[in-house]
């Protein structure tokens, strides 16, 4: 990290009236983990009061529990990226380097849930989310194929599209939700799960989709496009219980109202954030993964709970 984190705080740019009600003027800062090469995949396990995240380049899935500290639970992890919890509280993993989406079973074994689309090998699953009916949604950009050593020996691109996919609750049906992205990355749902948000790291934008009862989605509409030249791209994304959309972007984490307007920006110390997740008993803590570390802050409005 550049400099020490110990005496630093989260800085907040108040860009719209009412923002302080949501994020507070001076959010606190706790350091959860240091020496993380490329933190990602944060998810809070409410049943067991513990937190999971990945270190993609460090090839590890980590567990952190208050008072107990850090523990590796899967190493090597096939350069795991995004994480989610299913209805049975098992970890669902976007296996970026393994070109699969898999489930980590209670006994530590792995069950492959998706590795091909129309018979062709997936590229590098990036982010993953589970909805309340048990459906698994994930993004599959080409990114891992472009990073030397990330996906093993097979660097071949088999799919021309960079898709957003959905696995049915029983795992038997995989459908393409959309392929209109240059590089789909983060995804999340509105509190009522009627809106799907997907961001694009290359074009620096977020699109919103109306989700139909059968799990398909209509055509996307532009929700927001980032224009700042600062370092950082759309990557991790979540909603709070009021439907505000939080997304990493240039210079920090942006808070958008449901219409897309920027309410505030949280500027994290050190390197730029990659992702974040709501957690703790009241779902008001924001766990932030970064290049170099994992931090925690507290906000005023709770997030949409994970499973």
C-alpha positions as CSV (number, residue, x, y, z in Angstrom):
1,X,0.0,0.0,0.0
2,X,1.0,3.6,-0.5
3,X,1.5,5.0,3.0
4,X,-0.2,3.8,6.2
5,X,-3.9,3.0,6.4
6,X,-4.0,3.2,10.2
7,X,-4.7,7.0,10.6
8,X,-6.7,7.4,7.5
9,X,-10.5,7.7,7.0
10,X,-13.0,7.2,4.3
11,X,-13.5,10.6,2.6
12,X,-16.9,11.5,1.3
13,X,-17.7,13.8,-1.6
14,X,-21.2,15.1,-0.9
15,X,-22.5,15.7,-4.4
16,X,-26.2,16.1,-3.7
17,X,-28.6,17.2,-0.9
18,X,-29.5,14.4,1.4
19,X,-26.4,12.3,0.8
20,X,-25.2,12.7,4.4
21,X,-28.4,11.0,5.6
22,X,-27.3,7.9,3.6
23,X,-23.6,7.7,4.0
24,X,-22.8,10.0,7.0
25,X,-20.2,12.8,6.9
26,X,-17.2,10.9,8.4
27,X,-17.6,7.1,8.0
28,X,-15.2,5.1,10.2
29,X,-12.5,2.8,8.8
30,X,-11.4,-0.6,10.0
31,X,-8.7,-2.7,8.4
32,X,-9.8,-6.3,7.9
33,X,-6.9,-7.6,5.9
34,X,-3.5,-6.4,4.7
35,X,-1.1,-7.8,2.1
36,X,-3.9,-8.8,-0.2
37,X,-2.7,-8.7,-3.8
38,X,-6.0,-8.3,-5.6
39,X,-9.0,-8.5,-3.3
40,X,-12.4,-9.4,-4.7
41,X,-15.6,-11.4,-4.2
42,X,-16.7,-10.0,-0.8
43,X,-19.8,-11.6,0.8
44,X,-21.1,-11.7,4.4
45,X,-22.4,-15.0,5.9
46,X,-25.1,-13.8,8.3
47,X,-25.9,-17.3,9.6
48,X,-22.3,-17.8,10.9
49,X,-21.4,-14.1,11.3
50,X,-18.3,-14.3,9.1
51,X,-17.0,-12.7,5.9
52,X,-15.6,-14.3,2.8
53,X,-13.4,-12.7,0.1
54,X,-11.0,-13.7,-2.7
55,X,-7.5,-12.8,-3.6
56,X,-7.5,-13.4,-7.3
57,X,-3.8,-13.2,-7.9
58,X,-3.0,-14.7,-4.5
59,X,-5.2,-17.6,-5.7
60,X,-7.1,-17.9,-2.4
61,X,-10.6,-17.7,-0.9
62,X,-10.3,-16.3,2.6
63,X,-12.7,-16.3,5.6
64,X,-12.6,-13.7,8.3
65,X,-14.5,-13.9,11.6
66,X,-14.5,-11.1,14.2
67,X,-12.2,-12.1,17.0
68,X,-10.8,-15.1,15.1
69,X,-9.0,-13.4,12.2
70,X,-8.2,-14.7,8.7
71,X,-8.3,-18.3,7.5
72,X,-7.7,-19.6,4.0
73,X,-10.5,-22.0,3.0
74,X,-9.5,-22.7,-0.6
75,X,-6.0,-22.5,-2.0
76,X,-5.4,-22.8,-4.9
77,X,-8.8,-21.4,-5.9
78,X,-8.5,-21.4,-9.7
79,X,-8.1,-17.6,-9.3
80,X,-11.6,-17.3,-7.9
81,X,-13.2,-13.9,-8.4
82,X,-16.9,-13.2,-7.4
83,X,-18.6,-15.0,-4.5
84,X,-22.2,-15.4,-3.5
85,X,-24.2,-17.6,-1.0
86,X,-27.0,-19.9,-2.2
87,X,-30.2,-20.7,-0.4
88,X,-28.4,-23.4,1.6
89,X,-25.7,-21.0,2.6
90,X,-23.0,-22.6,0.4
91,X,-20.5,-20.5,-1.5
92,X,-21.1,-20.0,-5.2
93,X,-17.8,-19.1,-6.9
94,X,-17.1,-17.4,-10.2
95,X,-14.0,-19.4,-11.1
96,X,-12.3,-16.7,-13.2
97,X,-9.2,-18.8,-13.8
98,X,-10.9,-22.2,-14.0
99,X,-13.4,-20.9,-16.5
100,X,-16.3,-22.3,-14.5
101,X,-19.0,-21.4,-11.9
102,X,-18.8,-23.8,-9.1
103,X,-20.2,-24.5,-5.6
104,X,-18.0,-25.1,-2.6
105,X,-19.7,-27.9,-0.7
106,X,-19.7,-28.2,3.1
107,X,-17.1,-31.0,3.0
108,X,-14.7,-28.8,0.9
109,X,-15.4,-30.5,-2.4
110,X,-16.3,-28.5,-5.5
111,X,-19.4,-29.0,-7.8
112,X,-19.2,-27.5,-11.3
113,X,-22.4,-25.6,-12.0
114,X,-21.5,-24.1,-15.4
115,X,-18.5,-24.4,-17.7
116,X,-20.0,-24.2,-21.2
117,X,-22.5,-22.3,-23.3
118,X,-23.9,-24.0,-26.4
119,X,-21.1,-26.6,-26.1
120,X,-18.3,-24.0,-26.0
121,X,-16.1,-23.3,-23.0
122,X,-16.8,-20.2,-20.9
123,X,-14.2,-17.4,-20.9
124,X,-13.6,-16.2,-17.3
125,X,-16.7,-15.9,-15.0
126,X,-16.3,-12.7,-13.1
127,X,-19.1,-11.8,-10.8
128,X,-22.0,-13.9,-9.5
129,X,-25.2,-13.2,-7.5
130,X,-28.0,-15.5,-6.2
131,X,-31.6,-14.3,-6.2
132,X,-34.3,-15.3,-3.7
133,X,-35.6,-18.1,-5.9
134,X,-32.2,-19.8,-6.0
135,X,-31.3,-18.6,-9.6
136,X,-27.6,-18.0,-10.1
137,X,-26.7,-15.0,-12.4
138,X,-23.1,-14.4,-13.5
139,X,-21.0,-12.3,-16.0
140,X,-18.5,-14.0,-18.3
141,X,-16.1,-11.4,-19.9
142,X,-12.9,-12.4,-21.7
143,X,-10.6,-10.8,-19.1
144,X,-8.9,-13.9,-17.7
145,X,-7.8,-14.9,-21.2
146,X,-5.9,-11.6,-21.5
147,X,-4.0,-12.0,-18.3
148,X,-0.9,-14.3,-18.6
149,X,-1.1,-17.2,-16.1
150,X,-4.7,-16.6,-15.0
151,X,-6.5,-19.4,-16.8
152,X,-3.9,-22.1,-17.0
153,X,-2.7,-23.5,-20.3
154,X,-5.9,-23.1,-22.4
155,X,-6.0,-19.4,-23.5
156,X,-8.3,-20.1,-26.4
157,X,-11.4,-17.8,-26.7
158,X,-14.3,-20.1,-27.7
159,X,-17.2,-17.6,-27.2
160,X,-17.4,-14.5,-29.3
161,X,-20.0,-13.0,-26.9
162,X,-19.3,-11.6,-23.4
163,X,-22.5,-12.6,-21.8
164,X,-24.6,-12.3,-18.7
165,X,-26.0,-15.7,-17.9
166,X,-28.7,-17.2,-15.6
167,X,-28.8,-20.7,-14.1
168,X,-32.2,-21.9,-13.1
169,X,-32.8,-22.8,-9.5
170,X,-32.6,-26.5,-10.2
171,X,-29.3,-25.9,-12.1
172,X,-30.6,-27.7,-15.2
173,X,-31.2,-24.7,-17.5
174,X,-28.7,-22.0,-18.5
175,X,-29.9,-19.0,-20.4
176,X,-28.3,-16.0,-21.9
177,X,-29.7,-12.8,-20.3
178,X,-27.8,-10.3,-22.5
179,X,-24.7,-10.1,-24.7
180,X,-24.8,-6.4,-25.3
181,X,-21.6,-5.6,-23.3
182,X,-18.0,-4.9,-24.3
183,X,-16.9,-6.2,-20.9
184,X,-19.7,-7.1,-18.4
185,X,-18.4,-7.1,-14.9
186,X,-20.4,-6.4,-11.7
187,X,-24.1,-7.2,-11.4
188,X,-26.8,-6.7,-8.7
189,X,-30.5,-6.5,-8.2
190,X,-32.9,-3.9,-6.8
191,X,-34.4,-4.8,-3.4
192,X,-37.5,-6.3,-5.1
193,X,-35.4,-8.1,-7.7
194,X,-37.4,-6.6,-10.5
195,X,-34.4,-4.7,-11.8
196,X,-31.1,-6.1,-12.8
197,X,-28.1,-3.8,-13.0
198,X,-25.0,-4.8,-15.0
199,X,-21.9,-2.6,-15.4
200,X,-19.3,-2.5,-18.1
201,X,-15.6,-1.9,-17.1
202,X,-14.5,-0.9,-20.6
203,X,-17.2,1.5,-21.5
204,X,-17.5,2.7,-17.9
205,X,-21.3,2.5,-17.7
206,X,-24.2,0.7,-15.9
207,X,-27.3,-0.6,-17.7
208,X,-30.6,-1.5,-16.0
209,X,-32.9,-4.4,-17.1
210,X,-36.5,-5.2,-16.3
211,X,-36.6,-8.8,-15.1
212,X,-39.6,-10.8,-16.2
213,X,-41.2,-13.5,-14.0
214,X,-39.6,-16.3,-16.1
215,X,-36.1,-14.9,-15.4
216,X,-35.6,-13.3,-18.8
217,X,-34.8,-9.6,-19.1
218,X,-35.9,-6.9,-21.5
219,X,-33.5,-4.7,-23.4
220,X,-31.1,-2.7,-21.3
221,X,-31.3,1.0,-20.8
222,X,-28.4,3.3,-19.8
223,X,-28.5,3.9,-16.0
224,X,-25.2,5.9,-15.8
225,X,-21.9,6.5,-17.7
226,X,-18.8,7.6,-15.8
227,X,-16.7,10.4,-17.4
228,X,-14.1,11.2,-14.8
229,X,-10.5,10.5,-15.8
230,X,-9.5,9.3,-12.4
231,X,-8.3,5.7,-11.8
232,X,-10.9,3.1,-11.2
233,X,-13.7,1.5,-13.3
234,X,-17.2,0.0,-12.7
235,X,-16.6,-3.3,-11.0
236,X,-18.3,-4.2,-7.8
237,X,-22.0,-3.1,-7.4
238,X,-24.7,-3.5,-4.8
239,X,-28.1,-1.9,-3.8
240,X,-29.2,-0.7,-0.4
241,X,-32.8,-1.3,0.9
242,X,-34.0,2.1,-0.5
243,X,-32.9,1.1,-4.0
244,X,-29.9,3.3,-4.2
245,X,-27.1,1.7,-6.4
246,X,-23.5,1.7,-5.2
247,X,-20.8,1.0,-7.8
248,X,-17.0,1.3,-7.9
249,X,-15.8,3.8,-10.4
250,X,-13.3,6.5,-11.0
251,X,-11.9,7.7,-7.7
252,X,-14.0,5.6,-5.3
253,X,-17.4,4.1,-4.7
254,X,-20.4,6.0,-6.1
255,X,-23.8,6.2,-4.6
256,X,-26.6,6.6,-7.1
257,X,-30.3,7.2,-6.5
258,X,-32.7,4.8,-8.3
259,X,-32.8,7.3,-11.2
260,X,-29.1,7.1,-11.6
261,X,-28.2,10.5,-10.1
262,X,-24.9,10.6,-8.2
263,X,-25.6,11.3,-4.5
264,X,-22.1,10.8,-3.1
265,X,-18.7,9.3,-3.7
266,X,-16.8,7.4,-1.0
267,X,-13.0,7.8,-1.5
268,X,-11.0,5.0,0.0
269,X,-7.4,5.4,1.1
270,X,-4.6,3.8,-0.8
271,X,-5.4,1.9,-4.0
272,X,-8.9,2.0,-5.7
273,X,-11.6,-0.4,-4.5
274,X,-12.6,-3.4,-6.6
275,X,-15.7,-4.6,-4.9
276,X,-17.7,-4.4,-1.6
277,X,-20.5,-6.2,0.3
278,X,-23.0,-5.3,3.0
279,X,-22.6,-7.1,6.3
280,X,-22.8,-7.4,10.1
281,X,-26.1,-7.9,12.0
282,X,-27.7,-4.7,10.8
283,X,-26.4,-4.8,7.2
284,X,-25.0,-1.3,7.6
285,X,-21.3,-2.2,7.4
286,X,-19.7,-2.0,4.0
287,X,-16.8,-4.4,3.5
288,X,-14.5,-3.1,0.8
289,X,-12.0,-5.2,-1.2
290,X,-9.1,-3.4,-2.7
291,X,-5.8,-3.9,-4.4
292,X,-3.6,-4.3,-1.3
293,X,-6.2,-4.6,1.5
294,X,-9.7,-5.2,2.7
295,X,-11.5,-2.4,4.7
296,X,-14.7,-2.0,6.6
297,X,-16.8,1.2,7.0
298,X,-20.3,2.0,8.4
299,X,-23.1,3.7,6.6
300,X,-26.5,4.9,7.7
301,X,-28.8,3.0,5.4
302,X,-28.6,-0.8,5.4
303,X,-27.8,-2.8,2.3
304,X,-29.9,-5.5,0.7
305,X,-28.9,-8.6,2.6
306,X,-27.0,-11.5,1.0
307,X,-28.5,-14.9,1.7
